Amino acid sequence: MKKKTFYIKTLGCKVNQVESAFLIEELEKYGFKLTSEQEAQIYILNSCTVTHKAEAETKKIIKRWKNKFSPELIILAGCYSQVYYKEIYEWAKKNNINNLLILGQEDKFRITEILNTSFNLKEPVIKVTPIQEFTSCYPIILKRFYGHARAFVKVQDGCDQFCSYCIVPYTRGSPRSLPISLVLKQIDFYIRQGYKEIVLTGIHLGKWGKDLKPAQKFSELLLAIEDYLKTYDETFNLRLSSLEVKEIDEEFLAYAKESKFLVPHFHIPLQSGSNKILKLMNRHYTQEEYLETLEKLYKLFPHATFGADIIVGFPEETEEDFLETCKVVKNSPLNWLHIFPFSPRPGTKAEKMPDKIPANIIHERINILRKIIEEKRKEFLKSEIGKIRKVILEKYDENKQAWKGLSENYINVLLKNITSETKFKGKIVKVKFIKQENSYLIGEVLDN
């Protein structure tokens, strides 16, 4: 088959971004050429299904590609296609999108093999392996992380938590871990490419190691990475994408306190501040336990960004329940939030729960919570003015005539006293924060 040009778009989480980077490398290795959306022959969408909005966006993108570009082939991969492949097939037939190849989670890793047999389609084709057959974490080892200044490492896949609102266990299967040797191999590749920040990511990161034989603790992985990075006499950042509150135990706190590389940025999903709602969500912790853990971290890292996910409008959420969430946000170190409206996912327990909250009330509550966190974030940024932090340079913004960077404690930074040379991309520099400008801090580079 004559090799084609392709374009790829990614929806959803950091794990999807890593997997899309793998697809790019695989296709390029076999002679396919990555190109712009306007010039591609093959269009690939790596999908998300965490919310109804993500599914609607998927259909919108596919329709636009079909109508605007007349592609030779459209490939839909990822979470949405893993669970809803039958519905997608019927939708594609109804909309005359007959050149659609539907790939499941594991099947997308065989993309080059599948393309050799599935190309000139007369009707949509489904290639989806059931999640029950997912027995190991597919070993993604990237030579580079396309388009990024910070390098993501997928160390784990799957989740068996079965929160009552969440479809992820049905799209990703049970927890599966990448062995330490392969994690270090990936980090080694990245460091040799010049990356200075490593971001560990997974579907449920704290579950790493539980499925290995013998089982290992997440802290063992962190200590192995720490020891490896120490073999270089260089500055590195190690960032964790997300940890559940019960995974931040005394072992983790001891590691965090002594780590030379772990950055002060902790994303710890909350979902609700109401114990009643947390129980309905099957979250396995209380408001009090959450606050206690955050306080322990705050004592070690008072300058950290503490982030959380919150679902607003979960079934049976009363005004009192919502005010409990507001109270937790106000009275805790939290200074960054990702706020979701409740989105019922087919097949989950929450979908069938009574007492759904009207959309207008959900919208009002989101606005209230957003104002609270915006004020807290503003105060946090204000408290950082005059401080000196490590900042990784990500992208030069021609319009602002400044480098955009991310501080060790997860602050968006603009730097104007450094040239636009591309050699600075991905470098870590010491920066003094001078003033606040909207959601950014303006910084001055102290070394380069």
Number of C-alpha atoms within 10 A of each C-alpha: 7 6 11 15 18 23 19 20 13 20 19 16 15 19 20 20 19 23 21 25 22 21 22 20 20 17 19 16 11 11 13 18 19 18 15 11 16 11 13 21 18 22 22 21 20 25 24 25 25 20 17 15 11 16 18 11 15 20 15 11 12 20 15 11 16 19 10 10 14 14 18 16 23 27 21 26 28 28 26 23 27 28 22 16 21 13 11 19 21 13 14 19 15 10 11 14 21 18 23 28 24 26 27 25 25 21 18 23 19 12 17 18 12 15 15 10 9 14 17 11 14 10 15 20 18 18 18 19 14 17 19 10 9 18 13 16 18 17 15 19 20 23 16 20 22 16 9 14 20 23 26 27 24 27 27 27 25 25 22 14 16 16 20 21 25 23 21 24 19 20 24 25 20 21 27 26 25 20 18 17 10 14 22 18 12 22 25 16 15 23 17 11 12 15 23 20 25 21 17 22 23 28 25 23 24 23 24 26 24 15 16 15 8 7 10 17 15 17 21 16 18 20 15 14 17 17 12 13 21 13 8 10 7 8 15 22 22 23 23 22 20 21 19 18 22 13 16 18 12 11 13 16 16 12 16 21 12 9 15 16 19 20 22 23 22 24 20 23 20 25 20 30 23 24 18 14 21 20 15 20 20 14 20 14 15 19 17 12 13 19 19 14 18 18 15 15 19 19 9 14 18 13 18 21 24 24 20 22 17 21 19 24 25 26 21 15 20 15 12 10 19 21 18 17 23 20 14 19 24 16 9 15 21 24 22 21 21 14 16 15 16 20 18 22 19 15 13 17 18 21 16 15 15 9 11 16 16 10 12 9 13 20 13 12 18 20 12 13 20 17 11 16 19 15 13 18 19 15 12 19 23 15 11 18 16 13 12 17 19 21 28 27 22 20 19 21 13 9 6 11 15 19 24 21 28 20 22 24 19 19 21 16 25 26 24 16 13 14 13 16 9 9 8 18 21 21 21 25 20 17 23 21 22 16 16 17 11 9 13 17 24 21 26 20 18 11 9 10
